[in-house]
Amino acid sequence: MPDRDLGRTALWRRRLTGAAQALRRSEEKNERQAHTYLAFVGFRRNANSPRPSTRLSGTGKAIIGG
């Protein structure tokens, strides 16, 4: 078997080990946590952003930013 094929076979077998699978699961968990954190930060940033004020003019129409 050529060296290249031996390397592929070794890599494939290594990926099937319990340690490799545990590492993959841990990586997936960390990725989910990172996405959750970034979504939360985006939510907080949007919640804290200043909104244009609205008030009603004498005609009952809203005036934005006034």
C-alpha positions in Angstrom: 0.0 0.0 0.0 1.5 3.4 -0.9 2.4 5.9 1.9 -0.4 8.2 0.9 -3.0 5.4 1.3 -1.4 4.3 4.7 -1.8 7.9 5.9 -5.4 8.0 4.9 -6.1 4.7 6.6 -4.4 5.8 9.8 -6.3 9.1 9.8 -9.6 7.3 9.3 -8.9 4.9 12.2 -7.8 7.7 14.5 -11.1 9.5 13.8 -13.0 6.4 15.0 -11.4 6.3 18.4 -13.3 7.3 21.5 -11.0 10.2 22.2 -11.5 11.6 18.7 -15.2 11.3 19.0 -15.3 12.9 22.4 -13.2 15.8 21.1 -15.6 16.2 18.1 -18.6 16.3 20.5 -16.9 18.9 22.7 -16.1 21.0 19.7 -19.7 20.9 18.5 -20.9 21.8 22.1 -18.5 24.8 22.2 -19.6 25.9 18.8 -23.3 25.9 19.9 -22.4 27.8 23.0 -20.5 30.4 20.9 -23.5 30.9 18.6 -25.8 31.3 21.5 -23.6 33.9 23.1 -23.2 35.8 19.9 -27.0 35.8 19.4 -27.5 37.1 23.0 -24.9 39.8 22.5 -26.7 40.9 19.3 -30.0 40.9 21.1 -28.6 43.1 23.9 -27.0 45.5 21.4 -30.3 45.9 19.6 -32.2 46.3 22.9 -29.8 49.0 24.1 -29.7 51.0 20.9 -31.3 54.4 21.0 -34.7 54.4 19.2 -36.0 57.5 17.5 -38.5 59.3 19.6 -42.1 59.5 18.3 -44.6 62.1 19.3 -47.9 63.1 17.9 -48.3 66.4 16.1 -51.5 68.4 16.5 -53.0 66.5 13.5 -52.6 63.1 15.2 -49.7 62.1 12.8 -46.5 60.8 14.4 -43.4 62.9 14.1 -40.3 60.7 14.0 -37.1 61.9 15.5 -38.6 65.2 16.7 
